[in-house]
Amino acid sequence: MKTLLSIQSHVVHGYVGGKAAIFPLQCQGWDVDAINTVNFSNHTGYGCVKGSRLTRAELEDLFGGISDINITYDAVITGYVPNAELISVINQYVGSLKLKQPNLMYLLDPVMGDQGYLYVDKSCIVQYRESLASKIVDIITPNQFELELLYDGKISNLQDLKLAINYIHVTYGVKYVVVSSLTDLEGLDPDYIYCASSCVHSTDVQIFKIPIIKSYFTGVGDLFSALLLDKLSQNLQQKNEEDLALTRSVNQVLTIMSKTLKLTHSLAMKSLNKSLDSSLSQTTGKMNDRDSMKHFELQIIQSREFFNYNGEGDFSPTPIK
């Protein structure tokens, strides 16, 4: 059985972080161990949250315990990490695993912010760059804002995007770069959201065009990264060309995400229309609005039949030459 270590956030209620990632991976046959970087009551989109953050000493203790009993993994995935200290400790531990198991696949989702808003302290930006410089990351899944932070430059058009992605390949030795969401780029239709993928062995960056569902969802990036690791590990076994395996994997993941978000939105609207509060019946999920947000939690359990999708995907990529 495939084994994986998940290091990301945990919430009691809702589906973000590990709650969005672990069940889909288990559905696909992964034996998942989990370390919770935070233990929160709910995600921050509700406008209020309670809970605790993992300390450096606690994380080091957990890694020490795993090492003492000689636990090994086929893959590691990291998501939201609240501070630079923990990012550094994680990098050291994953680096030690890589020395013992060079074929271990490490997916880093550098969760720092979105659309110009930073979720974490600025020191995390520096630490992520330092961690990437150790060249142990196989796959990275930033959004546009996070890629700009790592690249230290604005991405305004497709050529900027290609330069930024190439910088990640060359400077940090990352084999697979997937930009999970792109908006406001010159020459692209603003009524759509875009995803980009690139393999270090290809000269092209592939762009995927996705219709926007007009609502606010949380946990989308966490689910995206988990599905990508699963699909890529499968496709790399079936295809000799890594760039083709990556393109197919991203297309499959986007197809699953589309089905999941459509189902989530549909069930949310049904729930809202049944609500006694008529003011909610025509709304969509909104940040800091607990009354609407609870209806738009990702329908992870209800979407389980989508996770084993193995077709070519519904989205035809276009290369940036």
C-alpha positions as YAML, in Angstrom:
chain: A
units: angstrom
residues:
- id: 1
  name: MET
  ca: [0.00, 0.00, 0.00]
- id: 2
  name: LYS
  ca: [1.18, 3.53, -0.80]
- id: 3
  name: THR
  ca: [2.09, 5.55, 2.29]
- id: 4
  name: LEU
  ca: [1.96, 9.32, 2.70]
- id: 5
  name: LEU
  ca: [2.65, 11.89, 5.40]
- id: 6
  name: SER
  ca: [0.33, 14.91, 5.38]
- id: 7
  name: ILE
  ca: [1.53, 18.02, 7.22]
- id: 8
  name: GLN
  ca: [-1.11, 20.75, 7.14]
- id: 9
  name: SER
  ca: [-3.92, 22.41, 9.05]
- id: 10
  name: HIS
  ca: [-6.81, 20.67, 10.77]
- id: 11
  name: VAL
  ca: [-10.29, 21.98, 11.55]
- id: 12
  name: VAL
  ca: [-12.98, 20.41, 13.71]
- id: 13
  name: HIS
  ca: [-15.77, 21.62, 11.43]
- id: 14
  name: GLY
  ca: [-15.51, 22.00, 7.68]
- id: 15
  name: TYR
  ca: [-13.19, 20.90, 4.90]
- id: 16
  name: VAL
  ca: [-9.87, 22.68, 4.55]
- id: 17
  name: GLY
  ca: [-6.29, 21.48, 5.03]
- id: 18
  name: GLY
  ca: [-6.09, 17.85, 6.03]
- id: 19
  name: LYS
  ca: [-9.88, 17.55, 6.20]
- id: 20
  name: ALA
  ca: [-10.00, 18.35, 2.46]
- id: 21
  name: ALA
  ca: [-6.97, 16.26, 1.50]
- id: 22
  name: ILE
  ca: [-6.78, 13.09, 3.57]
- id: 23
  name: PHE
  ca: [-10.11, 11.41, 2.80]
- id: 24
  name: PRO
  ca: [-9.70, 11.75, -1.01]
- id: 25
  name: LEU
  ca: [-6.20, 10.28, -0.74]
- id: 26
  name: GLN
  ca: [-7.49, 7.40, 1.38]
- id: 27
  name: CYS
  ca: [-10.21, 6.78, -1.20]
- id: 28
  name: GLN
  ca: [-7.43, 6.34, -3.75]
- id: 29
  name: GLY
  ca: [-5.59, 3.77, -1.69]
- id: 30
  name: TRP
  ca: [-3.09, 5.90, 0.24]
- id: 31
  name: ASP
  ca: [-2.32, 5.02, 3.84]
- id: 32
  name: VAL
  ca: [-2.12, 8.54, 5.28]
- id: 33
  name: ASP
  ca: [-0.38, 9.66, 8.48]
- id: 34
  name: ALA
  ca: [-1.15, 13.23, 9.54]
- id: 35
  name: ILE
  ca: [0.52, 16.01, 11.49]
- id: 36
  name: ASN
  ca: [-1.73, 18.98, 12.23]
- id: 37
  name: THR
  ca: [0.11, 22.30, 12.05]
- id: 38
  name: VAL
  ca: [-2.90, 23.97, 13.64]
- id: 39
  name: ASN
  ca: [-5.98, 22.62, 15.41]
- id: 40
  name: PHE
  ca: [-8.79, 25.10, 14.79]
- id: 41
  name: SER
  ca: [-12.50, 24.98, 15.44]
- id: 42
  name: ASN
  ca: [-13.21, 26.00, 11.84]
- id: 43
  name: HIS
  ca: [-11.54, 27.81, 8.96]
- id: 44
  name: THR
  ca: [-11.00, 31.56, 9.14]
- id: 45
  name: GLY
  ca: [-13.61, 32.32, 6.47]
- id: 46
  name: TYR
  ca: [-16.24, 32.30, 9.20]
- id: 47
  name: GLY
  ca: [-14.78, 35.49, 10.65]
- id: 48
  name: CYS
  ca: [-14.04, 33.86, 14.01]
- id: 49
  name: VAL
  ca: [-11.89, 30.91, 15.00]
- id: 50
  name: LYS
  ca: [-10.55, 29.24, 18.14]
- id: 51
  name: GLY
  ca: [-7.85, 26.67, 18.64]
- id: 52
  name: SER
  ca: [-4.10, 26.20, 18.86]
- id: 53
  name: ARG
  ca: [-0.93, 26.13, 16.76]
- id: 54
  name: LEU
  ca: [1.78, 23.49, 16.84]
- id: 55
  name: THR
  ca: [5.02, 24.63, 18.45]
- id: 56
  name: ARG
  ca: [8.52, 23.93, 17.16]
- id: 57
  name: ALA
  ca: [9.26, 21.66, 20.14]
- id: 58
  name: GLU
  ca: [6.07, 19.66, 19.57]
- id: 59
  name: LEU
  ca: [6.81, 19.21, 15.87]
- id: 60
  name: GLU
  ca: [10.39, 18.12, 16.53]
- id: 61
  name: ASP
  ca: [9.06, 15.66, 19.12]
- id: 62
  name: LEU
  ca: [6.60, 14.17, 16.63]
- id: 63
  name: PHE
  ca: [9.27, 13.79, 13.96]
- id: 64
  name: GLY
  ca: [11.56, 12.20, 16.55]
- id: 65
  name: GLY
  ca: [8.89, 9.68, 17.49]
- id: 66
  name: ILE
  ca: [8.25, 8.74, 13.86]
- id: 67
  name: SER
  ca: [11.98, 8.30, 13.30]
- id: 68
  name: ASP
  ca: [12.38, 6.16, 16.43]
- id: 69
  name: ILE
  ca: [9.94, 3.57, 15.11]
- id: 70
  name: ASN
  ca: [11.40, 3.70, 11.58]
- id: 71
  name: ILE
  ca: [8.27, 4.86, 9.72]
- id: 72
  name: THR
  ca: [8.87, 5.46, 6.01]
- id: 73
  name: TYR
  ca: [6.74, 7.09, 3.34]
- id: 74
  name: ASP
  ca: [6.30, 7.04, -0.43]
- id: 75
  name: ALA
  ca: [5.20, 10.68, -0.47]
- id: 76
  name: VAL
  ca: [4.93, 13.81, 1.67]
- id: 77
  name: ILE
  ca: [2.50, 16.68, 1.19]
- id: 78
  name: THR
  ca: [2.71, 19.96, 3.08]
- id: 79
  name: GLY
  ca: [0.12, 22.72, 3.18]
- id: 80
  name: TYR
  ca: [-0.60, 25.53, 5.63]
- id: 81
  name: VAL
  ca: [2.27, 26.08, 8.07]
- id: 82
  name: PRO
  ca: [1.76, 29.12, 10.34]
- id: 83
  name: ASN
  ca: [5.35, 30.28, 10.87]
- id: 84
  name: ALA
  ca: [8.89, 30.16, 9.52]
- id: 85
  name: GLU
  ca: [10.24, 28.03, 12.39]
- id: 86
  name: LEU
  ca: [7.94, 25.15, 11.52]
- id: 87
  name: ILE
  ca: [8.68, 25.47, 7.80]
- id: 88
  name: SER
  ca: [12.38, 25.11, 8.60]
- id: 89
  name: VAL
  ca: [11.86, 22.03, 10.80]
- id: 90
  name: ILE
  ca: [9.68, 20.37, 8.15]
- id: 91
  name: ASN
  ca: [12.29, 21.01, 5.47]
- id: 92
  name: GLN
  ca: [15.01, 19.41, 7.60]
- id: 93
  name: TYR
  ca: [12.87, 16.33, 8.28]
- id: 94
  name: VAL
  ca: [11.76, 15.84, 4.67]
- id: 95
  name: GLY
  ca: [15.38, 16.33, 3.60]
- id: 96
  name: SER
  ca: [16.43, 13.51, 5.91]
- id: 97
  name: LEU
  ca: [13.73, 11.26, 4.42]
- id: 98
  name: LYS
  ca: [14.93, 12.09, 0.92]
- id: 99
  name: LEU
  ca: [18.46, 11.03, 1.80]
- id: 100
  name: LYS
  ca: [17.16, 7.58, 2.76]
- id: 101
  name: GLN
  ca: [14.53, 7.39, 0.00]
- id: 102
  name: PRO
  ca: [15.53, 9.42, -3.08]
- id: 103
  name: ASN
  ca: [12.34, 8.37, -4.90]
- id: 104
  name: LEU
  ca: [10.07, 9.82, -2.22]
- id: 105
  name: MET
  ca: [7.74, 12.36, -3.84]
- id: 106
  name: TYR
  ca: [7.43, 15.69, -2.03]
- id: 107
  name: LEU
  ca: [4.61, 18.10, -2.91]
- id: 108
  name: LEU
  ca: [4.92, 21.54, -1.34]
- id: 109
  name: ASP
  ca: [1.88, 23.81, -1.35]
- id: 110
  name: PRO
  ca: [3.37, 27.13, -0.15]
- id: 111
  name: VAL
  ca: [0.20, 28.44, 1.51]
- id: 112
  name: MET
  ca: [0.93, 32.10, 2.17]
- id: 113
  name: GLY
  ca: [-1.96, 34.13, 0.79]
- id: 114
  name: ASP
  ca: [-4.11, 34.98, -2.20]
- id: 115
  name: GLN
  ca: [-5.06, 37.99, -4.32]
- id: 116
  name: GLY
  ca: [-2.53, 40.26, -2.62]
- id: 117
  name: TYR
  ca: [-3.48, 39.27, 0.94]
- id: 118
  name: LEU
  ca: [-0.84, 37.55, 3.10]
- id: 119
  name: TYR
  ca: [-2.09, 34.89, 5.57]
- id: 120
  name: VAL
  ca: [1.27, 34.38, 7.28]
- id: 121
  name: ASP
  ca: [4.16, 36.40, 8.65]
- id: 122
  name: LYS
  ca: [6.55, 37.80, 6.01]
- id: 123
  name: SER
  ca: [9.34, 35.66, 7.46]
- id: 124
  name: CYS
  ca: [7.59, 32.65, 5.90]
- id: 125
  name: ILE
  ca: [8.37, 34.01, 2.42]
- id: 126
  name: VAL
  ca: [12.09, 34.05, 3.17]
- id: 127
  name: GLN
  ca: [11.97, 30.62, 4.78]
- id: 128
  name: TYR
  ca: [10.10, 29.05, 1.86]
- id: 129
  name: ARG
  ca: [12.78, 30.38, -0.49]
- id: 130
  name: GLU
  ca: [15.47, 28.94, 1.76]
- id: 131
  name: SER
  ca: [13.68, 25.62, 1.95]
- id: 132
  name: LEU
  ca: [13.28, 25.48, -1.81]
- id: 133
  name: ALA
  ca: [17.01, 26.17, -2.17]
- id: 134
  name: SER
  ca: [17.67, 22.77, -0.58]
- id: 135
  name: LYS
  ca: [16.24, 21.29, -3.81]
- id: 136
  name: ILE
  ca: [14.18, 18.53, -2.24]
- id: 137
  name: VAL
  ca: [10.77, 19.65, -3.59]
- id: 138
  name: ASP
  ca: [9.41, 17.63, -6.54]
- id: 139
  name: ILE
  ca: [6.07, 19.40, -7.04]
- id: 140
  name: ILE
  ca: [5.00, 22.90, -6.06]
- id: 141
  name: THR
  ca: [1.46, 24.24, -6.28]
- id: 142
  name: PRO
  ca: [1.39, 28.00, -5.58]
- id: 143
  name: ASN
  ca: [-1.40, 30.30, -6.64]
- id: 144
  name: GLN
  ca: [-0.49, 33.41, -8.64]
- id: 145
  name: PHE
  ca: [0.17, 35.57, -5.58]
- id: 146
  name: GLU
  ca: [2.32, 32.91, -3.93]
- id: 147
  name: LEU
  ca: [4.33, 32.42, -7.11]
- id: 148
  name: GLU
  ca: [4.96, 36.17, -7.19]
- id: 149
  name: LEU
  ca: [6.23, 36.03, -3.60]
- id: 150
  name: LEU
  ca: [8.63, 33.20, -4.39]
- id: 151
  name: TYR
  ca: [9.74, 34.78, -7.67]
- id: 152
  name: ASP
  ca: [9.91, 38.23, -6.07]
- id: 153
  name: GLY
  ca: [8.30, 39.86, -9.06]
- id: 154
  name: LYS
  ca: [4.91, 40.84, -10.45]
- id: 155
  name: ILE
  ca: [3.21, 38.52, -12.94]
- id: 156
  name: SER
  ca: [1.14, 40.65, -15.31]
- id: 157
  name: ASN
  ca: [1.11, 38.60, -18.53]
- id: 158
  name: LEU
  ca: [1.86, 35.15, -19.91]
- id: 159
  name: GLN
  ca: [5.51, 35.93, -20.56]
- id: 160
  name: ASP
  ca: [5.95, 37.04, -16.93]
- id: 161
  name: LEU
  ca: [4.32, 33.77, -15.92]
- id: 162
  name: LYS
  ca: [6.70, 31.72, -18.04]
- id: 163
  name: LEU
  ca: [9.72, 33.57, -16.63]
- id: 164
  name: ALA
  ca: [8.51, 33.02, -13.05]
- id: 165
  name: ILE
  ca: [7.90, 29.31, -13.58]
- id: 166
  name: ASN
  ca: [11.26, 28.87, -15.27]
- id: 167
  name: TYR
  ca: [12.87, 30.64, -12.32]
- id: 168
  name: ILE
  ca: [11.38, 28.03, -9.95]
- id: 169
  name: HIS
  ca: [12.63, 25.20, -12.17]
- id: 170
  name: VAL
  ca: [16.15, 26.54, -12.58]
- id: 171
  name: THR
  ca: [16.81, 28.18, -9.20]
- id: 172
  name: TYR
  ca: [15.20, 25.57, -6.97]
- id: 173
  name: GLY
  ca: [15.36, 22.42, -9.08]
- id: 174
  name: VAL
  ca: [11.60, 21.81, -8.83]
- id: 175
  name: LYS
  ca: [10.61, 19.29, -11.48]
- id: 176
  name: TYR
  ca: [6.87, 20.03, -11.64]
- id: 177
  name: VAL
  ca: [5.34, 23.50, -11.21]
- id: 178
  name: VAL
  ca: [1.56, 23.83, -11.17]
- id: 179
  name: VAL
  ca: [0.05, 27.28, -10.59]
- id: 180
  name: SER
  ca: [-3.35, 26.43, -9.15]
- id: 181
  name: SER
  ca: [-5.12, 29.70, -9.95]
- id: 182
  name: LEU
  ca: [-4.37, 32.67, -12.22]
- id: 183
  name: THR
  ca: [-6.46, 35.81, -12.72]
- id: 184
  name: ASP
  ca: [-5.99, 39.33, -14.10]
- id: 185
  name: LEU
  ca: [-3.36, 38.47, -16.69]
- id: 186
  name: GLU
  ca: [-3.15, 40.54, -19.86]
- id: 187
  name: GLY
  ca: [-4.67, 38.75, -22.83]
- id: 188
  name: LEU
  ca: [-6.78, 36.33, -20.78]
- id: 189
  name: ASP
  ca: [-10.58, 36.44, -20.51]
- id: 190
  name: PRO
  ca: [-11.42, 37.85, -17.05]
- id: 191
  name: ASP
  ca: [-14.60, 35.77, -16.89]
- id: 192
  name: TYR
  ca: [-12.51, 32.63, -16.45]
- id: 193
  name: ILE
  ca: [-9.92, 31.39, -13.99]
- id: 194
  name: TYR
  ca: [-6.75, 29.73, -15.26]
- id: 195
  name: CYS
  ca: [-4.32, 27.04, -14.17]
- id: 196
  name: ALA
  ca: [-0.78, 26.56, -15.50]
- id: 197
  name: SER
  ca: [1.51, 23.54, -15.46]
- id: 198
  name: SER
  ca: [5.13, 23.02, -16.42]
- id: 199
  name: CYS
  ca: [7.59, 20.14, -16.35]
- id: 200
  name: VAL
  ca: [11.28, 20.94, -16.21]
- id: 201
  name: HIS
  ca: [11.87, 18.70, -19.25]
- id: 202
  name: SER
  ca: [9.46, 20.67, -21.47]
- id: 203
  name: THR
  ca: [9.94, 24.06, -23.09]
- id: 204
  name: ASP
  ca: [6.20, 24.83, -22.94]
- id: 205
  name: VAL
  ca: [3.96, 26.02, -20.13]
- id: 206
  name: GLN
  ca: [0.43, 24.62, -20.46]
- id: 207
  name: ILE
  ca: [-2.54, 26.91, -19.70]
- id: 208
  name: PHE
  ca: [-5.95, 25.55, -18.72]
- id: 209
  name: LYS
  ca: [-9.10, 27.73, -18.93]
- id: 210
  name: ILE
  ca: [-11.80, 27.05, -16.32]
- id: 211
  name: PRO
  ca: [-15.28, 28.61, -16.00]
- id: 212
  name: ILE
  ca: [-15.78, 30.53, -12.75]
- id: 213
  name: ILE
  ca: [-18.44, 29.48, -10.26]
- id: 214
  name: LYS
  ca: [-19.43, 32.73, -8.59]
- id: 215
  name: SER
  ca: [-19.07, 31.89, -4.95]
- id: 216
  name: TYR
  ca: [-16.35, 31.72, -2.30]
- id: 217
  name: PHE
  ca: [-15.06, 28.25, -1.49]
- id: 218
  name: THR
  ca: [-12.36, 27.27, 0.99]
- id: 219
  name: GLY
  ca: [-10.11, 24.22, 0.91]
- id: 220
  name: VAL
  ca: [-9.98, 24.20, -2.89]
- id: 221
  name: GLY
  ca: [-6.19, 24.42, -3.04]
- id: 222
  name: ASP
  ca: [-5.79, 21.69, -0.41]
- id: 223
  name: LEU
  ca: [-7.99, 19.29, -2.35]
- id: 224
  name: PHE
  ca: [-6.30, 20.26, -5.63]
- id: 225
  name: SER
  ca: [-2.81, 19.47, -4.30]
- id: 226
  name: ALA
  ca: [-3.84, 16.13, -2.81]
- id: 227
  name: LEU
  ca: [-5.51, 15.00, -6.03]
- id: 228
  name: LEU
  ca: [-2.54, 16.18, -8.08]
- id: 229
  name: LEU
  ca: [-0.08, 14.13, -6.06]
- id: 230
  name: ASP
  ca: [-2.27, 11.06, -6.45]
- id: 231
  name: LYS
  ca: [-2.89, 11.44, -10.20]
- id: 232
  name: LEU
  ca: [0.71, 12.32, -11.02]
- id: 233
  name: SER
  ca: [2.04, 9.33, -9.12]
- id: 234
  name: GLN
  ca: [-0.33, 7.12, -11.15]
- id: 235
  name: ASN
  ca: [0.36, 8.70, -14.53]
- id: 236
  name: LEU
  ca: [4.13, 8.66, -14.11]
- id: 237
  name: GLN
  ca: [3.89, 4.87, -13.86]
- id: 238
  name: GLN
  ca: [1.92, 4.71, -17.13]
- id: 239
  name: LYS
  ca: [3.67, 7.31, -19.32]
- id: 240
  name: ASN
  ca: [7.34, 7.53, -20.22]
- id: 241
  name: GLU
  ca: [7.19, 11.28, -20.92]
- id: 242
  name: GLU
  ca: [6.93, 13.28, -17.70]
- id: 243
  name: ASP
  ca: [5.46, 16.39, -19.35]
- id: 244
  name: LEU
  ca: [2.58, 14.35, -20.79]
- id: 245
  name: ALA
  ca: [1.99, 12.69, -17.42]
- id: 246
  name: LEU
  ca: [1.82, 16.10, -15.73]
- id: 247
  name: THR
  ca: [-0.55, 17.60, -18.32]
- id: 248
  name: ARG
  ca: [-2.89, 14.61, -18.08]
- id: 249
  name: SER
  ca: [-2.79, 14.70, -14.28]
- id: 250
  name: VAL
  ca: [-3.67, 18.40, -14.10]
- id: 251
  name: ASN
  ca: [-6.52, 17.91, -16.59]
- id: 252
  name: GLN
  ca: [-7.89, 15.05, -14.51]
- id: 253
  name: VAL
  ca: [-7.65, 17.05, -11.29]
- id: 254
  name: LEU
  ca: [-9.35, 20.09, -12.80]
- id: 255
  name: THR
  ca: [-12.15, 17.84, -14.03]
- id: 256
  name: ILE
  ca: [-12.63, 16.36, -10.55]
- id: 257
  name: MET
  ca: [-12.48, 19.83, -8.97]
- id: 258
  name: SER
  ca: [-15.10, 21.12, -11.40]
- id: 259
  name: LYS
  ca: [-17.46, 18.27, -10.54]
- id: 260
  name: THR
  ca: [-16.85, 18.76, -6.81]
- id: 261
  name: LEU
  ca: [-17.42, 22.53, -6.87]
- id: 262
  name: LYS
  ca: [-20.54, 22.21, -9.00]
- id: 263
  name: LEU
  ca: [-21.96, 19.66, -6.58]
- id: 264
  name: THR
  ca: [-20.99, 21.81, -3.60]
- id: 265
  name: HIS
  ca: [-22.64, 24.88, -5.12]
- id: 266
  name: SER
  ca: [-25.78, 22.96, -6.11]
- id: 267
  name: LEU
  ca: [-26.26, 21.43, -2.66]
- id: 268
  name: ALA
  ca: [-25.52, 24.78, -1.00]
- id: 269
  name: MET
  ca: [-28.17, 26.58, -3.03]
- id: 270
  name: LYS
  ca: [-30.71, 23.86, -2.22]
- id: 271
  name: SER
  ca: [-29.86, 24.22, 1.46]
- id: 272
  name: LEU
  ca: [-30.16, 28.00, 1.31]
- id: 273
  name: ASN
  ca: [-33.49, 27.89, -0.51]
- id: 274
  name: LYS
  ca: [-34.86, 25.69, 2.28]
- id: 275
  name: SER
  ca: [-33.62, 28.12, 4.92]
- id: 276
  name: LEU
  ca: [-36.20, 29.97, 6.98]
- id: 277
  name: ASP
  ca: [-34.02, 33.08, 6.59]
- id: 278
  name: SER
  ca: [-35.15, 34.43, 3.20]
- id: 279
  name: SER
  ca: [-32.26, 36.92, 3.15]
- id: 280
  name: LEU
  ca: [-29.88, 33.99, 2.60]
- id: 281
  name: SER
  ca: [-31.78, 32.26, -0.19]
- id: 282
  name: GLN
  ca: [-30.07, 34.11, -3.05]
- id: 283
  name: THR
  ca: [-26.62, 34.53, -1.58]
- id: 284
  name: THR
  ca: [-23.30, 32.83, -2.22]
- id: 285
  name: GLY
  ca: [-20.50, 31.96, 0.18]
- id: 286
  name: LYS
  ca: [-18.91, 35.16, 1.49]
- id: 287
  name: MET
  ca: [-15.79, 35.73, 3.56]
- id: 288
  name: ASN
  ca: [-16.44, 36.55, 7.24]
- id: 289
  name: ASP
  ca: [-20.12, 35.63, 6.88]
- id: 290
  name: ARG
  ca: [-20.72, 32.60, 9.08]
- id: 291
  name: ASP
  ca: [-24.39, 32.32, 8.10]
- id: 292
  name: SER
  ca: [-23.64, 31.74, 4.42]
- id: 293
  name: MET
  ca: [-20.20, 30.13, 4.76]
- id: 294
  name: LYS
  ca: [-21.48, 27.00, 6.50]
- id: 295
  name: HIS
  ca: [-23.54, 26.15, 3.42]
- id: 296
  name: PHE
  ca: [-20.52, 26.30, 1.09]
- id: 297
  name: GLU
  ca: [-18.14, 23.88, 2.80]
- id: 298
  name: LEU
  ca: [-16.68, 21.51, 0.19]
- id: 299
  name: GLN
  ca: [-18.83, 18.41, -0.20]
- id: 300
  name: ILE
  ca: [-15.89, 16.05, 0.17]
- id: 301
  name: ILE
  ca: [-17.82, 12.97, 1.26]
- id: 302
  name: GLN
  ca: [-20.56, 13.45, -1.32]
- id: 303
  name: SER
  ca: [-17.92, 13.84, -4.06]
- id: 304
  name: ARG
  ca: [-16.07, 10.61, -3.29]
- id: 305
  name: GLU
  ca: [-17.20, 8.93, -6.53]
- id: 306
  name: PHE
  ca: [-15.34, 11.62, -8.51]
- id: 307
  name: PHE
  ca: [-11.90, 10.99, -7.00]
- id: 308
  name: ASN
  ca: [-11.12, 7.87, -9.05]
- id: 309
  name: TYR
  ca: [-11.76, 9.63, -12.38]
- id: 310
  name: ASN
  ca: [-9.22, 8.33, -14.88]
- id: 311
  name: GLY
  ca: [-10.26, 9.91, -18.19]
- id: 312
  name: GLU
  ca: [-8.31, 12.43, -20.23]
- id: 313
  name: GLY
  ca: [-10.09, 15.41, -18.67]
- id: 314
  name: ASP
  ca: [-12.55, 18.07, -19.82]
- id: 315
  name: PHE
  ca: [-10.09, 20.95, -20.26]
- id: 316
  name: SER
  ca: [-7.87, 21.29, -23.34]
- id: 317
  name: PRO
  ca: [-4.58, 23.02, -22.46]
- id: 318
  name: THR
  ca: [-2.93, 25.66, -24.63]
- id: 319
  name: PRO
  ca: [0.88, 25.93, -24.62]
- id: 320
  name: ILE
  ca: [2.72, 29.22, -24.06]
- id: 321
  name: LYS
  ca: [5.58, 29.09, -26.53]
...
